[in-house]
Amino acid sequence: MGEVFAGRYELADPIGRGGVGAVWRAWDHRRRRYVAAKVLQQRDAHSLLRFVREQALRIDHPHVLAPASWAADDDQVLFTMDLVAGGSLVHLVGDYGPLPPAYVCTLLDQLLSGLAAVHAEDVVHRDIKPANLLLEATGTGRPRLRLSDFGIAMRLGEPRLTETNLVVGTPGYLAPEQVLGADPDFPADLFAVGLVALYLLEGAKPDAKAIVQYFLEHGTPGPPQGIPEPLWQVIASLLQPDPADRFRTATGARKALAAAAELLPEPGPDDELIEIFDQLGPLPPGFGPDGPLRQASGVARELVPGGTPAPAAEATDTGSLSDTGSFRLPPPQQTWQPEHTEHTEQLRQRRQPPPPPPAPYPPADPRVDTGTAAYTARDPQAPPLHTPPQAPPASRARARGRRARRAARRPGPPAKAAIPILLLALACYAVGFWALARV
C-alpha cells in the first residue's frame, strides 16, 4: 500500500523524474485506473509557480500528454496524466539504434501534429528532446508518440521566470537564438524537432553547435549518409540558424514532411521489425491490474468499493472530491445517544446547570429584531424599545428608596487610612508652594 493523496490517488512506484518533481505510477480511486502522477519535490516559490503553470495546461490532442487533474495534500502537490508505458525515444533508439527513414517520418509527423496543437494555444514548449517524447506500448503496430513535460513551457507574452541572460532548456537541443537569450518563440521548438530527427536517423545525439557553425560558414550541406535527399531537405529547413529561414509553423513543416515521405521507398520484407515494449515493468507488491490488493487508509469513503454510500439528501455535501482534486470535509457523524430511562433522566437533571439569574434589564420587545442581542450590551436602566414608561409598583419604589438612603449614609474610608493620605497631600502642597516662592 502506498501513500494516498487527497483521498484519491494512491502512489504505487516511481517511474521517472522531471525537472521539478518525480513521476509515479498511481492508482486513481475515482476513475479506477492507473495514471502517471508528477509530485512536486521542491517547495520554493519559483518551482511552485512553474508547477502551477504546467498543471494549468489543458490541451486535448492524441499526441500531447498534458496534465489532466491535480491534487494537494498538506505541503505536497501533484498533477496526473495518462500513463504511457512504452518509454521514450531514448529507449527506442537504445534498443534498435538508427531507425528506418519511413518509421522516422511517422514519428516526426505525430510530433509536428502535437506541436501544432500546442502552438495553437500560444504555448512554446522550450524543451523538445527525445526523453520528453513518450511512446505507447503498441508492440509491432503503428507507433503512437506523445509530447510531454511542459515544465518550462510558457505562453507568448507571459512574464519570464528567469533572468534575461539565463538560458533555460536542455543543452544540445537549444536553438541558436535561445543560447543568445532571445524571447521564446515557435521557431525554437521547430529547430529542436530537426535535432530530434537527426537523433532518430543517426542513432546518436547530434552536435548542435557544430551543425550551426557549419551552416553559418558553408551554407546548407548535402544529406548525411543514410538519409534520403527529400527527407534531408525538410530537416535542413528545420535546422537553419536564422529563425526567419525555418518553417514558419509546425503545420507547414508537417506538410513538407508528408510530401517528402511519399518519395521514400517502401519498406522491404527484410527490414527489421520494430516493436515498442512495455518499459514500466511489473506492478510492485500489493498492487494488481485492477488496483491495490488491500484498502489503504486515507481513501475517501465514497471511493471505497462496496463502502457505505452517503445518503441521497446529502449527496452534494459529502466529502467527495471535486474535478480539480480538492475535497470537502465530510459531515460530522451522529453521536451516540443513550436509551432514555428513569435513571438517565435523573442523571440528566443532576448534570443540568442551575437556572441563570434574572437578567438585569427587561426582556426585549418581540417586535424588534434581536439577532445581535447576544453580542450587544444594553443599558439596564433604559426601558424596552417602543414601550412607554410605566410607574413602578409601590414595593419596588420603597426598595429603591431604602437603597438610596443606605448609599447616602455609606461611611467613608477609615481614619487609619485617611489621615496619612491627608498628611501626604499637605506635604506635597507645601513643597510645591516653597518651589514656587524660590522662583
C-alpha positions in Angstrom: 0.0 0.0 0.0 1.3 3.4 -0.9 0.7 7.0 0.2 -2.7 8.4 -0.6 -3.1 11.9 -1.9 -6.3 13.9 -1.2 -8.2 10.6 -0.5 -8.0 9.7 -4.2 -4.5 9.0 -5.7 -2.5 6.1 -4.2 1.2 6.1 -5.2 2.5 2.7 -6.4 6.1 3.1 -7.6 8.4 5.8 -9.1 8.7 5.6 -12.9 10.7 8.7 -13.8 12.0 12.1 -12.7 11.3 15.5 -14.2 12.8 19.0 -13.7 10.8 19.8 -10.6 9.4 16.5 -9.4 9.3 12.8 -9.5 6.8 10.8 -11.6 4.9 7.9 -10.0 2.6 5.3 -11.2 -0.5 5.8 -9.1 -4.0 4.3 -8.8 -6.9 6.7 -9.3 -9.6 5.5 -6.9 -12.3 7.6 -8.6 -11.7 6.5 -12.2 -10.5 3.1 -11.2 -7.3 3.1 -13.4 -3.6 3.7 -13.2 -2.3 7.2 -14.0 1.1 8.9 -14.0 1.4 11.4 -11.1 4.0 14.1 -11.0 4.8 15.0 -7.4 6.5 18.4 -6.7 9.6 17.9 -4.7 11.0 21.5 -4.4 8.7 23.7 -2.4 10.2 27.1 -3.2 8.0 29.8 -4.8 9.9 29.6 -8.1 9.4 25.8 -8.5 5.8 26.1 -7.3 5.0 28.8 -9.9 6.4 26.6 -12.7 4.4 23.7 -11.4 1.2 25.8 -11.4 1.9 26.8 -15.0 2.4 23.2 -16.1 -0.7 21.9 -14.5 -2.8 24.7 -15.9 -2.3 23.4 -19.5 -5.3 21.6 -20.8 -4.5 20.5 -24.4 -6.7 17.7 -25.7 -4.8 16.0 -28.5 -3.8 12.4 -29.2 -0.1 13.3 -29.5 0.1 15.6 -26.5 0.4 14.3 -22.9 -0.9 17.3 -20.9 -1.9 17.3 -17.2 -5.5 16.0 -16.6 -6.1 16.8 -12.9 -4.3 17.9 -9.8 -4.4 17.4 -6.0 -2.9 18.9 -2.9 -2.2 17.2 0.5 -0.6 19.2 3.3 2.6 20.6 1.9 2.8 18.4 -1.3 1.1 18.8 -4.6 0.8 16.6 -7.7 -0.9 16.5 -11.1 -1.8 13.5 -13.1 -1.6 12.4 -16.7 -2.3 9.4 -18.8 0.1 6.5 -18.0 2.3 5.9 -21.1 4.1 2.6 -20.8 6.3 2.4 -23.9 9.2 4.5 -22.7 10.7 7.4 -24.7 12.5 7.8 -27.9 15.7 7.3 -25.9 14.6 3.7 -25.1 13.6 3.1 -28.7 17.0 4.2 -30.1 18.8 2.4 -27.3 17.1 -0.9 -28.4 17.4 -0.5 -32.2 19.9 2.2 -33.0 19.3 4.3 -36.1 15.7 3.9 -37.3 14.4 3.5 -40.9 13.6 6.8 -42.6 9.9 5.8 -43.2 9.5 5.0 -39.5 11.1 8.3 -38.6 8.7 10.1 -40.8 5.8 8.6 -39.0 7.2 9.7 -35.6 8.0 13.2 -36.9 4.6 13.6 -38.4 3.0 12.8 -35.0 5.4 15.1 -33.2 4.6 18.0 -35.5 0.9 17.3 -35.2 1.0 17.6 -31.4 3.3 20.6 -31.6 0.9 22.4 -33.9 -1.8 21.9 -31.3 0.5 23.3 -28.6 1.4 26.3 -30.7 -2.3 26.9 -31.5 -2.7 27.6 -27.7 0.2 30.2 -28.0 2.4 27.9 -25.9 6.1 27.4 -26.6 7.3 24.1 -25.3 11.0 25.1 -25.0 12.2 21.5 -24.1 11.7 19.2 -27.0 14.1 16.3 -26.8 14.0 12.5 -27.1 13.5 12.0 -23.4 10.3 14.1 -23.5 8.8 12.2 -26.4 7.0 9.2 -25.0 5.6 6.1 -26.8 2.6 4.0 -26.2 3.3 0.3 -25.9 1.9 -0.6 -29.3 4.1 -3.6 -30.0 4.8 -4.1 -33.7 1.8 -1.9 -34.7 1.8 1.7 -35.7 3.7 3.8 -33.1 2.0 6.5 -31.2 4.1 9.4 -29.9 3.1 11.7 -27.1 4.7 15.1 -26.5 5.2 15.5 -22.7 6.8 17.5 -19.9 5.6 21.1 -20.1 7.6 22.1 -17.0 9.3 25.1 -18.6 6.7 25.8 -21.3 5.2 29.3 -21.4 2.6 31.2 -23.3 3.6 34.0 -25.6 3.5 37.3 -23.7 3.7 35.7 -20.2 6.4 37.1 -17.9 9.6 35.0 -17.8 10.5 33.3 -14.6 14.3 33.6 -15.2 16.6 36.5 -15.9 17.1 37.5 -19.5 20.7 36.4 -19.5 19.8 32.9 -18.1 19.1 30.2 -20.7 16.5 27.6 -19.8 16.4 24.2 -21.6 18.4 21.1 -22.3 21.9 21.6 -23.7 22.3 20.1 -27.1 18.7 20.8 -28.1 18.7 24.6 -27.9 18.2 26.9 -30.9 20.9 29.5 -31.5 18.6 32.3 -30.6 17.8 30.6 -27.3 21.5 30.5 -26.5 21.7 34.2 -27.2 18.9 34.9 -24.7 16.1 35.7 -27.1 12.5 35.5 -26.0 10.9 32.1 -26.5 9.1 31.6 -29.8 7.8 28.8 -32.1 10.8 28.6 -34.4 13.0 27.5 -31.4 10.7 24.4 -31.0 11.0 23.6 -34.7 14.8 23.7 -34.5 14.7 21.1 -31.7 12.4 18.9 -33.9 15.2 18.9 -36.6 17.7 17.8 -34.0 15.4 15.0 -32.8 15.1 13.9 -36.5 18.9 13.6 -36.8 19.0 11.7 -33.5 16.5 9.1 -34.8 18.2 8.7 -38.1 21.8 8.5 -36.9 21.2 6.8 -33.5 23.3 9.4 -31.6 22.8 12.8 -30.1 23.8 15.4 -32.8 26.3 18.2 -32.2 24.0 21.2 -32.4 26.9 23.7 -32.0 28.9 22.2 -34.9 25.8 22.0 -37.1 25.0 25.7 -36.6 28.6 26.6 -37.2 28.8 24.6 -40.5 25.5 26.1 -41.7 26.8 29.6 -41.0 30.2 29.1 -42.7 29.3 26.8 -45.7 25.5 27.0 -46.1 23.2 24.0 -46.2 25.3 20.8 -46.6 24.4 17.7 -48.6 22.5 14.9 -46.9 24.4 12.8 -44.4 25.0 9.1 -45.3 21.8 7.0 -45.0 19.3 10.0 -45.1 17.3 10.3 -48.3 17.5 13.6 -50.1 13.8 14.6 -49.8 13.8 13.9 -46.0 17.0 15.8 -45.6 15.6 18.9 -47.3 12.9 19.1 -44.7 15.3 18.5 -41.8 17.8 21.1 -43.2 15.0 23.7 -43.3 14.3 23.0 -39.6 18.0 23.4 -38.7 18.6 26.8 -40.3 20.5 29.1 -37.8 18.3 32.1 -38.7 14.7 31.6 -37.4 13.4 33.5 -40.4 14.8 30.8 -42.7 13.0 27.9 -41.0 9.4 26.8 -41.4 7.1 29.4 -40.0 4.7 26.9 -38.4 4.6 23.3 -37.4 1.8 22.7 -39.8 3.9 23.9 -42.7 6.7 21.6 -41.7 4.3 18.7 -41.5 3.0 19.3 -45.0 6.6 19.4 -46.3 7.3 16.2 -44.4 4.3 14.4 -45.9 5.4 15.3 -49.4 8.9 14.0 -48.7 7.6 10.8 -47.2 5.8 10.0 -50.5 9.1 10.0 -52.3 10.7 7.5 -49.9 11.0 3.8 -50.9 8.6 1.3 -49.4 9.9 -0.8 -46.5 11.3 -4.1 -47.8 10.5 -7.6 -46.3 14.0 -7.9 -44.9 13.8 -4.7 -42.9 14.0 -5.1 -39.2 10.6 -5.1 -37.5 10.4 -2.5 -34.7 8.5 -3.4 -31.6 7.7 -1.0 -28.8 7.8 -2.8 -25.5 6.2 -2.0 -22.1 9.1 -0.3 -20.3 7.3 0.2 -16.9 7.8 -3.4 -15.7 5.6 -5.3 -13.3 3.5 -3.7 -10.6 5.0 -3.5 -7.1 3.8 -5.9 -4.4 0.4 -5.0 -3.1 -0.9 -3.8 -6.5 -2.7 -5.7 -9.2 -4.1 -4.9 -12.6 -7.4 -3.8 -11.0 -5.8 -1.6 -8.4 -4.4 -2.1 -4.8 -4.9 -5.6 -3.3 -5.7 -4.1 0.1 -7.5 -1.0 1.1 -5.2 1.8 2.2 -6.0 4.2 4.9 -6.8 7.7 3.8 -9.0 6.8 0.8 -12.3 8.8 0.7 -15.2 6.7 2.0 -17.3 7.2 -1.1 -14.4 5.9 -3.3 -14.0 2.7 -1.5 -15.6 -0.2 -3.4 -18.6 -1.6 -1.5 -18.3 1.2 1.0 -21.4 2.8 2.6 -22.7 5.4 0.2 -23.7 8.8 1.5 -27.4 9.5 2.0 -29.1 10.8 -1.1 -30.2 14.0 0.6 -26.5 14.8 1.4 -25.0 13.7 -1.9 -24.0 17.2 -2.8 -22.4 18.0 0.6 -20.4 14.9 1.4 -16.6 14.6 1.3 -16.4 13.8 -2.4 -13.6 15.0 -4.5 -14.1 17.8 -7.0 -12.8 17.7 -10.5 -9.8 19.7 -9.5 -8.7 17.3 -6.8 -9.8 19.3 -3.8 -12.2 17.8 -1.4 -14.7 18.9 1.1 -14.8 17.7 4.7 -17.5 15.0 5.4 -20.4 16.0 7.7 -20.0 15.2 11.4 -21.0 11.8 12.5 -24.1 11.5 14.7 -23.1 10.9 18.3 -24.5 8.0 20.3 -27.5 8.8 22.5 -28.2 6.5 25.5 -31.6 4.9 25.9 -34.0 7.1 27.8 -34.7 5.5 31.2 -35.7 6.8 34.7 -32.0 6.5 35.8 -30.7 8.5 32.8 -33.4 11.2 33.4 -32.2 11.6 37.0 -28.5 11.8 35.8 -29.5 14.4 33.2 -31.3 16.5 35.9 -28.3 16.4 38.2 -25.9 17.5 35.3 -28.1 20.4 34.3 -26.6 23.7 35.5 -28.7 25.8 37.8 -31.0 28.3 36.1 -29.3 31.6 35.4 -30.2 34.7 37.5 -32.8 37.1 36.1 -31.5 39.5 33.5 -30.7 43.0 34.8 -32.8 44.5 32.1 -36.4 43.9 30.9 -37.0 41.4 28.1 -36.7 42.6 24.5 -39.7 43.7 22.6 -40.8 40.8 20.3 -41.4 43.3 17.5 -37.7 44.3 17.5 -35.0 42.3 15.6 -32.8 40.9 18.3 -30.4 38.9 16.1 -27.4 40.6 17.7 -28.8 40.7 21.2 -26.3 38.1 22.5 -23.4 40.3 21.3 -24.6 43.8 22.1 -24.6 45.3 25.6 -27.8 47.1 26.6 -28.3 49.8 29.2 -30.0 48.1 32.3 -31.7 51.4 33.1 -33.2 52.0 29.7 -36.8 50.9 29.1 -37.6 48.5 26.3 -37.7 49.9 22.8 -41.1 51.3 21.7 -42.5 50.7 25.2 -44.0 53.7 27.1 -42.6 54.1 30.6 -44.7 52.7 33.3 -44.8 53.6 37.0 -43.0 51.0 39.1 -45.0 49.1 41.7 -45.1 50.6 45.3 -43.0 47.7 46.7 -40.3 48.3 44.0 -40.3 52.1 44.8 -39.9 51.5 48.5 -37.0 49.1 47.9 -35.3 51.7 45.7 -35.8 54.4 48.4 -34.1 52.2 51.0 -31.1 51.5 48.7 -30.7 55.3 48.1 -30.8 56.1 51.8 -28.2 53.4 52.5 -26.0 54.8 49.8 -26.3 58.3 51.3 -25.3 57.1 54.7 -22.4 55.0 53.4 -19.3 55.8 55.6 -16.1 56.9 54.1 -12.6 55.3 54.5 -11.3 54.5 58.0 -9.3 57.1 59.9 -6.1 55.0 59.8 -6.1 55.2 56.0 -7.5 58.8 55.6 -5.1 60.6 57.9 -1.8 59.5 56.2 -3.2 60.4 52.8 -4.1 63.9 54.0 -0.7 64.5 55.6 1.0 63.4 52.3 -1.2 65.7 50.4 -0.3 68.7 52.7 3.4 67.9 52.4 3.2 67.9 48.6 1.3 71.2 48.7 4.0 72.7 50.9 6.9 71.6 48.7 5.1 73.0 45.7 4.5 76.3 47.3 8.1 76.5 48.5 9.4 75.8 45.0 7.2 78.5 43.5 8.5 81.0 46.1 12.1 80.3 45.2 11.4 81.1 41.6 
